[in-house]
């Protein structure tokens, strides 16, 4: 099983491309493709990358938001990455959320490529994925500025539609997307949400833009 996985990974064109172009993971191309389609980043953006290890999405964020600011958070240590500030911690804990807000004030973009620990039972893994996405959404609503962007990975299943409803309460545009770089056998889908409506304790956005141009 392990040998087959290694063979499949080495034959994967996006894995080989990531090695060739210096990205830490093939997942970098998923974010690049979503940016190309939806305009996730703008120069000067403040970006928070949840579950950032090994750093592939943070690399993309650094490139596309320059001269902005990128903060990556993960439970495990991440190898230092030029242009990014890396925080070891649990983003679901209030003290971590406060630490990030103390560092950056508000974010322009929150991204998450996190997956739950896989049990092998699809219903269980789907429910865990949705729970993780709900935690990421809760974090995003605490740190995003009005008009901000949220991108999150989720496993498809019967709870997916309800999660989209939750996201639409907070964002002007919510789309489900399956990037070309996702494996055809994967049940993962990405939710791209733009135009954060703001927290209830914030003043109205007024004439400020509510979303990046598509």
N, C-alpha and C positions, 0 to 999 in steps of 0.2 A: 504493500500500500504506500509506504513512504517513498520507495524507489519510483513508483509510478507517478506520484505527486511531483517529485523532483524532475522527472522527465517532462511532464506536462508543463511545469513552470518554465523550464529552460527552452521549450519549444514555443512558448507564448510570445507573440510579436511585441506586445506591450512591455513584457518583462525584459526582453532583450533591448527594446528601445530605451527603457528607463536606465538600464546599465550603461548604454552607449551615451546617453545624454546627461547622466549624472544625477538623476532623481533617485531618491531613497526608496521609492516604491512605485509599482505600476499604476497605483491608484491616482498618482499625480495627473495622469491623462484623463481620468474621469472628471476631475475638477477643471482642467483646461478645456475640455469639451463643453462642460456646462457653462463656463464663462463665455466661450465663443458663441453659444446659443442665446444665453440670457443676460450677459453683461453683469456678472456677479461682482466684479471689483472695479474700482476707479482709483487713479493715482491719488495718494494721500489718505486712503482709507485706513481706519484702525480695525484690525482683524483679530478675532479670537478663534483659535482652532482647538476644538474639544477632542480629547483622545488622540493627541497629535502624533504619538509614536508610530512609525520611526521618523516622521518629519516630512514625508512627501507632499502633503497638502500645505504645510507651512512654507515649504520651498516655493510652491506655486503662488501662495499669497504674498510672499516677499517680492517675487518678481512682478506681479500684476498690480500691487498696491503701492509700490515705491513712488514717492518717498514717504510712505505711510509708516505704520507700526504694526507688527505682528506678534501676538502672544500665543504660545502653544501650551496646552495643559494636558498632563497625563499622569496616571498613577505610577508609571514607571519612569525611570531616568531616560532622558532623550539626549543623544549625542549633540553637543553644541552645534548650532546652525547659524551661520552668518546672516545677520539682518533680523533675527527673531529672538524674542525673550521667551525662555522656556521655564515653565513652572511645574514642579512636581506636586500634585495634590489631587483631591477629589472635588470635581466641579459641582457635585450635588450638595456639598456642605456649605452652609451659609457663610462661614468664615472665608472659604475660598472665593465665593462670589464677591464678598466685600473686598478681599485682597485685590482681585482683578479690577474692581471699580476704583479702588484707591490708586492703582497703577495707571489706568487709562482714562478714567472718567466714564465715557460712553464709547461703545463700539459702533462701527459702520456696518460690519459684517460678522456673523457668527457661523462657522462651518463645523460639521461633525461627520466623520467617516467611521464612527464607532460601531462595533458589533458586540452583541452579548456573548458570553461564554456559550459555546454550542453544545447542546445536550444530545443532538441526534434525533430528538422528537420535534417534528416541525411545528406543531401547535405551541409547544412550550417555547421554542426558539422565537417564533413570531411574537408571542406575548411579551417575552423578554425584550425583544427589539423595540416594540411599541413603547414599553415602559421607559427604555433608555431614550427614545425619541421625545417622549413627553418631558423627561427631565431636561433634555437639551433645549426644548422649546421654552420651558420655564426659566432656564438660565438666560436664554436669548431675550426674553421679555424683560428681564431685570437689567440687562446691560446695553441693549441696542438703543440707539437714538431714533427719533421718528424718521421714517423713510428708509430704515436699515434693511439688510438682507440676511436671510437665514437659509442655510443648505444643510440637509440632514439625510443620512442613509437609513432606510427601513426595509425590513423583509415584508414582502407582500403576504396578505392573508385577510381573514374576515374582519380584523380590527383596523385595517388600513383606512377605510372610508371614514371611520370616526376620527382618526387622527387628522385627516385632511380638513374635516369640519372644525376641529380645534384650531388648526393653523389659520384657517380663513377668518377666525374671530380676531386675529391679531395682524393680519397682513392683507394688503389690497390685492395682491396677485399670488396665487399658489398653484404650482404646476408639478405634476409627477413626471419624472424623466428617467429613461434608461440609457445611459451613455454607451456609445459604441465600445468603449474600453471595458465595460462590464462583461464578464463572461456570459455567453449565451445560456449556459446551464444555471446561472445564478438567479435566485429569487429576489435579489436586492433591487430596489428602486430608490431614486433620490427625489426628495421634495425640495423644490426651489421656491422660496417665498420672498417676495419683494414688497416694499412699501409698508414697513412696520408702522402701525397706527399710533404707537406710543402707549406708555403706561397711564393708568387712570390718575396717577399723582403728578403727571407732567402737564404743562400748559399746552394748548392746541398748537399744531404745527404751523398754522397760519399760511403764509405764502411759500413756505419751504417745500421743496419737491418731496413727494411721498414715495417715489421709486426711481431706481436707475432707469435710463432709457433702455428698452428692449432691442 
